[in-house]
């Protein structure tokens, strides 16, 4: 009978039994030396074999600069599902129809797909690094948007005290029943 992984018999069951040697219960202690042990020596961060072979998959090194403070104007989270849905819709018939209707031509969906790839790439980052990377991404996107032609070339932003009080010309009526 042959031994297999799923069988309940041990691989040496059919073999001749030989007396087993007793193993020591404690590992042998190294002789004392004047050199410091490996644990006491300062360690330098050497890239592992995996990081050497696949540098694009390696985790980002810890930054030596202090982390930028949380900017409340930019989000710190990103939904990969929402990013994929946006990219998929952009590539679909409905997205193309909207492009033709709104802009008169088909637009590229590369930015939406880049957002999805970015979101998938940062999944392995720590929470702090992920939040910082997401804020940097949104900061770069806003800078790119504001550097090009945008609605602020035509319109100006309302200041304090310029809020619209009655947008449809009617006063607000509270219903009491």
C-alpha positions in Angstrom: 0.0 0.0 0.0 1.4 3.4 -1.0 1.2 6.3 1.3 -0.6 9.4 0.1 -1.4 12.8 1.6 -5.1 11.8 2.2 -4.4 8.4 3.8 -4.5 8.0 7.5 -1.5 5.7 7.5 2.0 7.2 8.1 4.6 6.9 5.3 6.8 4.6 7.4 4.1 2.3 8.5 5.0 -0.5 6.2 8.8 0.0 6.7 10.8 -1.8 9.3 10.6 -0.1 12.6 14.0 1.1 14.0 14.6 2.5 17.4 14.2 6.3 17.3 16.8 8.6 18.8 15.6 11.0 21.4 15.9 14.6 20.4 17.1 17.2 22.9 14.3 19.4 24.2 16.4 22.6 24.4 18.5 24.0 21.6 22.2 24.1 22.3 23.4 27.5 23.6 26.2 29.3 21.7 29.4 29.9 23.7 29.5 33.4 25.2 31.5 35.9 23.1 32.6 39.5 23.3 30.9 40.4 20.0 27.3 41.8 20.2 24.6 39.5 19.0 22.7 40.0 15.7 19.7 41.4 17.5 21.8 44.1 19.1 23.5 45.2 15.9 21.9 48.1 14.0 20.0 46.8 11.1 20.1 48.5 7.7 17.1 48.1 5.4 18.1 45.9 2.6 15.6 45.2 -0.2 14.3 41.7 -0.1 14.6 39.3 -3.1 11.0 40.1 -3.9 11.5 43.8 -3.9 14.6 43.5 -6.0 12.8 41.3 -8.6 9.6 43.3 -8.6 10.4 46.9 -7.6 7.0 48.2 -9.0 5.2 46.0 -6.5 7.3 46.8 -3.4 5.7 48.8 -0.7 6.8 52.5 -0.6 9.6 53.3 1.7 8.7 55.2 4.9 9.1 58.9 4.3 11.7 60.7 6.4 9.8 64.0 5.9 7.0 64.7 8.3 3.6 63.9 6.9 1.6 66.7 5.4 -1.3 67.8 7.6 -4.7 66.6 6.7 -6.3 69.1 4.1 -10.0 69.2 4.6 -10.6 70.3 1.0 -9.5 67.0 -0.4 -10.9 63.5 0.4 -8.8 60.9 2.1 -10.6 57.8 0.8 -11.3 56.5 -2.7 -13.7 53.8 -3.8 -12.2 51.4 -6.3 -15.7 50.2 -7.2 -16.9 53.8 -8.0 -13.7 54.4 -10.0 -14.3 51.3 -12.0 -17.9 52.1 -12.6 -17.0 55.6 -13.8 -14.4 54.2 -16.2 -16.7 51.5 -17.5 -19.6 53.9 -18.0 -17.2 56.3 -19.9 -16.3 53.4 -22.2 -20.0 52.3 -22.6 -22.5 53.3 -25.2 -24.3 55.7 -22.8 -21.0 57.4 -21.9 -20.2 57.9 -25.6 -23.7 59.2 -26.3 -23.2 61.8 -23.5 -19.9 62.8 -24.9 -21.3 63.4 -28.4 -24.3 65.3 -26.9 -22.3 67.5 -24.5 -19.0 68.0 -26.4 -19.7 67.1 -30.0 -17.0 64.5 -30.0 -15.9 61.3 -28.2 -13.7 62.0 -25.2 -10.9 59.7 -24.0 -11.6 57.6 -20.9 -7.9 57.2 -20.0 -8.2 59.5 -16.9 -11.0 57.4 -15.5 -9.0 54.2 -16.0 -5.9 55.8 -14.5 -8.0 56.6 -11.4 -9.1 53.0 -11.1 -5.5 51.7 -11.6 -4.3 54.2 -8.9 -6.9 53.0 -6.5 -6.0 49.4 -7.0 -2.3 50.2 -6.6 -2.6 51.9 -3.3 -4.6 49.1 -1.6 -1.4 47.7 0.0 -0.4 51.1 1.5 -0.7 51.8 5.2 -3.7 53.9 6.2 -1.6 57.1 6.6 0.2 56.6 3.3 -3.0 55.8 1.5 -4.8 59.0 2.8 -1.8 61.1 1.8 -1.5 59.5 -1.7 -5.3 60.0 -2.3 -5.1 63.7 -1.2 -2.1 64.2 -3.5 -4.0 62.6 -6.4 -7.0 64.9 -5.9 -4.7 67.9 -5.4 -2.9 67.2 -8.8 -6.3 66.7 -10.5 -7.6 70.0 -9.3 -4.4 71.8 -10.2 -4.6 70.4 -13.7 -8.3 71.4 -14.0 -7.6 75.0 -12.8 -4.6 75.5 -15.0 -6.6 74.8 -18.2 -9.7 76.6 -19.4 -12.6 76.3 -16.9 -15.8 78.0 -15.8 -13.9 80.4 -13.6 -12.7 82.1 -16.7 -16.3 83.3 -17.3 -17.9 83.3 -13.9 -16.5 84.5 -10.6 -17.1 82.7 -7.3 -19.6 84.3 -4.9 -18.2 85.8 -1.9 -19.5 86.2 1.7 -22.8 88.0 1.7 -23.6 87.2 -2.0 -25.6 84.1 -1.4 -28.9 83.7 -3.3 -31.7 84.1 -0.8 -34.7 83.5 -3.0 -33.5 81.6 -6.1 -37.0 81.2 -7.7 -38.5 84.5 -6.6 -40.8 83.0 -3.9 -40.5 83.3 -0.2 -40.2 80.0 1.7 -43.5 78.8 3.0 -43.4 76.4 6.0 -46.3 74.1 5.9 -48.0 73.4 9.2 -50.7 70.8 9.3 
